[in-house]
């Protein structure tokens, strides 16, 4: 009897321990797709005329997460004071989006399968809320090496994105990792330079708090549209 | 019943009794010491394709010890935004530093020379940046933690020891850093005290790709097919554990150490 307990006890403890951790975590249902892309080099171009945005330009970036939290709620994504560049090469921080309802996804421009579907979903959302001028659409690149502002600008043209409503952002590896961490977005670069990543559309309220996360591809987007229409 | 207690006691103290010798010497120079890991090739435990190409790990420095309560206290003193009562909720859950007496006092629940736990990924990352360091990557951490390339009897015994530690309920107060033996790199406590955050804990480790983009093959049978070493159950548990984490989690048996690029 004692011997049996000696064996079963550690096993039971293991199960208990794991169950505890996994109960804490509901992210196992999130969505993954492996991407393939073709190598391409970006030609360096001069940037066209700057887009007018209501962005206050943040100076710089050390002591990131300690600073810049003023005015945002404790749960706001805008607590991240990281500085990004948009498709026109303009610097902005996420907090500059405050006051807008934001639909945000993390993608990479050379992605040929999942990301175009995500962007397509977001365009559908855009059409459904065409009359709501306070909604902004944000694509954050997870591929800082290839997705320069110029690449992102080309991408926006290819995708037919209206730049008065869309921002395409590129930032440092570390800041991308932090934003992904805040959103619970998973991604990894594989040995061939491709990215495997979650498929996730996030809706932020005007304070920058995540109010809805939509996982998967080509799924019914009425949840997001409904949220954008109903919230203040 | 007594036998069970004995087993318990053995398991719990297993890591601590390994060696208590040289303890004093180690403490005299350990506090900020980093160890140069020359790097090499590492076959990831997990791959999203079946090619199992070894990944090159570049030379890097790794903290010889996990960050302690005392060290983390210095950090929050210098960076009030990371004190328990001031931290932004999005960066650390409500259990953040719960074992400390208050914002600036460790109290009886937190031994100065024990690894700091109940810290979120954001807090660990901020500490590392404050030190001019960074968190190690999964590849770096595993490169150091895994036994040597060839599976010798010694490695099997090490794996067994690690597994035993995973099977053991962790004490609410972690033991003292630097008490056990260093590993082949001269690094302490990769196993036996606390689990540790890594920079890319939120990397994807799934194998199966469902038609609708779902993580179908995560940790059930199909996942094992993509493992480079299905027998390495200890590594499997670590990957499963990391996959379950969210960046604001502050868990009582989860701490961290820092790394730095060499050169």
Interface residues (C-beta under 8 A of the other chain):
Chain A: X2 X5 X6 X9 X10 X11 X13 X14 X17 X18 X21 X22 X24 X25 X27 X28 X29 X30 X31 X32 X33 X34 X63 X64 X65 X66 X67 X69 X74 X75 X76 X77 X79 X114 X174 X177 X178 X180 X181 X182 X184 X185 X186 X187 X188 X190 X191 X196 X197 X198 X199 X216 X217 X218 X219
Chain B: X1 X3 X4 X7 X11 X47 X48 X49 X51 X53 X55 X79 X81 X82 X88 X89 X90 X91 X121 X122 X125 X126 X129 X134 X164 X166 X167 X168 X169 X199 X200 X202 X203 X204 X205 X206 X209 X212 X213 X214 X215 X218 X219 X237 X240 X241 X243 X244 X245 X246 X247 X249
